[in-house]
Amino acid sequence: MPATSSSVGSGAAGAAIFADSDSRKYRYFEPKGQRATHYEDMTVDVQPDPERYLIQNWIISFADGKGAYVKQNTAAQSSNWHAFRAPDQEWERTHYQRQSKIETMVQSVINNARKSGAPKTFDKAWVKILQTQLGAWKHAEFGLGTSLMQAQRYGYTQMINNATLTNSSYKLRLAQDITLYLAEIGMDLPGWDDELGKRAWLDDKNWQGTREAVETIMGATDYLEQYFAINIVFEPLVGEVFRSGFLMQIAAANHDFITPAVISAAEADYERNLANTIDLIHMLANDEKHGAANRKLFQGWVKKHGALADKAAIGLQPIWSMPHSKPVAFTDVRAKSEERIGQILGELGLKR
């Protein structure tokens, strides 16, 4: 392993040998491939670490003596937190570009639909479902996004924090998209009530399981538990069940071709977030020194949040009976979600 400024006790030029120390690239890390990607150049070692190059220790510490970032913010352990690279390779510029494209698409769909009078052709029962059920779901997305926004502060490396924060941004964007979408089509539909979704989230028994699952994640003090619970457990058992298994499949049968387009970006978002999460958890689950302890920890998270997610999904079952046209049954959607989480956990060497 190359010497670092910390190991030789000096930050002077030439005191230690780093990757590319004999070149003009000034790169102090080993890239995942033969050459560093733009993502790696913009992300790796942006966040300081006294164990690597911050020989004077943390410049700023909290009153209790803890530095700006500590490994104890999660119960999981790693032999090298800096080894993680997000598969989507998203950093600031690429993230803003993708979000901008999605927002442009969503707004274009809504504007064109309203110009053609599409909302007025919705089945009347479906209109009530959008107000109430989709209106409630935006609170779940907002809660998960808020949880991830809080979690990203505590990740030990910039690569982990980037992946967590972009995940948060996607969730908050979707909550905003749903809010604006419902407000806009509501202007074309008489008797529209923007408050139905909020009341359902707070009081409707169908939603209390989902609310409990989301608020439990929000209340977790381990940032990696929050990240794990959302992408490994909640999303396949509840998120995809409602978004893809209900909205995406049933909307068109009730004369609504707008909602699937508005929601569709969230499914692509999740695939990216899931890939990032699986890579990080797989790295920790197979750590040479801490793998066994990490797997035991993760299995506990599966049990805890899996029970809450099951309760949430079952609580939402009555929603499938509300539309006039019911092209898909809840039992089929639920079976697919069980298969999905089984595949995800299988990649990580975990059990349902």
Phi, psi and omega in degrees: 000130182299149176291149176241166180300328179292320184286333179263353176073024180212143177255010182291149179303132178084359182287336181219161180252125180241171171300129179070017179293344178261015180232184180260012183278337179055044180254128186251033179213162177268119179292158181292322178257198179292326179232149178290138175279167177299322178302315180294318179299327183271349190238313186295130178065015172292322176273126185291160178210118180302336181282351181247294187228353184270074190294339180273012184068189184297135179288325179237134177231157177279170185301330181276005178095350180288144178283181183301324178224135179227148181293337183286002177289351172223150178284343177289154181231153180216144175284339179201092180298334185282358181284340184291134172230126181292127180302328181282350177049042183268131174228188192308306185295312182295327179294313179298321179297315181293316179299320180297318179296319180296315180297321178297317180296312182298314181294324178296317179300313182295315181298314181294322180295317180293322179298326181273357180076020184302319182302332182287347179267356180299144172300140186299321178294326180292325177300317179294324179294318179298314179300315188271305189280312176292325177297328177284321184298329181300332179288327176294314179298319179295319180296317179292320178296320178295320179298315180291327178296322177288320183295324186296338181296336191255356178297144188282339179231159179295328181295319178291316181294323178299312182297321180289319183288321177295324175301314178300316182299320179295319180295314181293325176297317180296317178301320178292317179301315180297317180300311181291321179300310181295323179294321183287313180289337177297333178290341181260356185240119181295143178077014181294138181235107182290346185271350184299319181297316179297317180294323178295317180300321184276328191234334184292126183299332180298333186259355186290330175293318178295317179299318179297317180296316181293315183290333174293318177297317180298329182274353180294142181261356179259115186297326181287329175297319179298313181297316180295310184300322182289306189274329182271330186244299187296314185300309180292330184270337182231307184302304180293328179300315182280313184291304184276317184285339179246292186299310186292330185264334187259337185303309184300324180292346178246031173067025180242106178255005182270312185304316179301324179292322179292322184276337190304323181300330182295328179291321176292322176304314185295322180300321178292314181295322179295316180300317178298315183294316180300317180298317180293312182293322178297318178301316182286322181292338181246018176299133184301323185265321189246005186305312183298315179295321179294318179298320177296319178297313182295323179297324176295322178292323177299314180297311183297305185278337176294319179297320179290321179293321177299316179298319180295314182297315180296324178296331181276352184308318181301338181296329181295340181269356185282322181292153175292319178257127185234080184285348181221142182265148179300320182300323179291318179295317181296319179296321179294323180292325178294321177295320181297310181291331176297320178293318180297311181294326179298323178297333184261359181074026180248167182240156179286000000 
